[in-house]
Amino acid sequence: MQFVRKLTEYFPMLERVPNQSLLEENNLASAERIQATRGDDYLLIYSPAGKAFTVKAGKIKGKHLNGYWYNPTN
C-alpha cells in the first residue's frame, strides 16, 4: 500500500474528484469494487483485487490519451 499511496500523492489531491461514470459497471463485491477518480488532466483507477475493467474513453477530454499500468506487487 505504501507504493499506491506514493502514486496517488504524486497527483494534486485538491482537484481530484471521484468519477465512477468513467468505468463500465462491473457489479463486483464491495471489497473488489474498482474505483475511479479524476483531476484536471489525469485519471486514476484502482482495482484492489486486480480485476479487469473497461474505461469509457469517450468521456475523457483531450486529443491524446496515455495509459500506464502500475502493479504495486512487483
C-alpha positions in Angstrom: 0.0 0.0 0.0 2.9 2.4 0.5 3.6 2.4 -3.2 -0.1 3.1 -4.1 0.0 5.9 -1.5 3.1 7.5 -3.1 1.5 7.2 -6.6 -1.8 8.9 -5.5 0.0 11.6 -3.6 2.0 12.5 -6.7 -1.1 14.0 -8.2 -2.8 17.1 -6.9 -5.3 15.9 -4.3 -7.4 19.1 -4.0 -8.5 18.9 -7.7 -9.3 15.2 -7.6 -12.9 14.0 -7.6 -14.4 10.5 -7.7 -15.9 9.7 -11.0 -17.3 6.2 -11.4 -19.1 7.2 -14.7 -15.7 6.7 -16.4 -16.0 2.9 -15.9 -18.3 0.3 -17.2 -20.3 -1.1 -14.3 -19.0 -4.4 -13.3 -21.1 -5.4 -10.3 -18.3 -6.6 -8.1 -18.4 -7.2 -4.4 -17.6 -4.1 -2.3 -14.1 -5.4 -1.4 -13.3 -5.9 -5.1 -15.0 -2.7 -6.4 -13.0 -0.8 -8.9 -12.6 2.9 -8.0 -12.0 5.8 -10.4 -11.0 9.4 -9.7 -10.0 12.2 -12.0 -8.2 15.5 -11.9 -7.8 18.3 -14.5 -5.6 16.2 -16.8 -5.4 12.7 -15.3 -7.5 9.8 -14.3 -6.6 7.2 -11.7 -8.3 3.8 -11.5 -7.7 1.4 -8.6 -8.6 -2.3 -8.8 -8.0 -3.7 -5.3 -8.3 -7.3 -6.4 -6.6 -6.9 -9.8 -9.9 -7.4 -11.7 -10.2 -6.3 -15.3 -12.1 -3.1 -16.1 -13.3 -1.1 -19.1 -12.8 2.7 -19.3 -15.3 4.8 -21.3 -12.6 6.7 -23.2 -15.2 8.9 -24.9 -15.9 10.6 -21.6 -12.2 11.7 -21.3 -11.3 15.1 -22.8 -8.2 15.5 -25.0 -6.9 14.5 -28.4 -4.3 12.1 -27.0 -4.7 9.6 -24.1 -1.7 7.9 -22.5 -2.3 4.8 -20.3 0.0 3.3 -17.8 -0.2 0.2 -15.7 1.2 0.3 -12.2 1.4 -3.0 -10.4 2.3 -2.4 -6.7 3.0 -6.2 -6.1 6.3 -6.0 -8.1 
